[in-house]
Amino acid sequence: MPQLNPAPWLAIFVFTWAAFLTILPPKVMAHRFPNEPTLHSTESPTMEVWNWPWH
């Protein structure tokens, strides 16, 4: 059963993962979101009292 011989498949597996680990991380890390998050102000909004004219 030739598929049980790990010699060629192990090398293919190692070289494939080495290629993935050298090519993909820079591409993934260079990705930018189109809408960068902005910081909100730390001030809490002031609440206005709501006067009910019928009460």
C-alpha positions, 0 to 999 in steps of 0.5 A: 500500500504505497499511500502508507509511505510518509516520505513524499507526503510529509515533505509536501505537507511541510513545504506547503505549510511553509509556503502558507506561513510565509505568504499569507500572514503579511497579506492578512496583516496588511488588511485594513477595514474601510471604516476605522473605529473612532474614539468617542468622547468620555463626556456623558450626555446631559439629561434634560428634564422632560416637563409634562404639560398635562400633569 
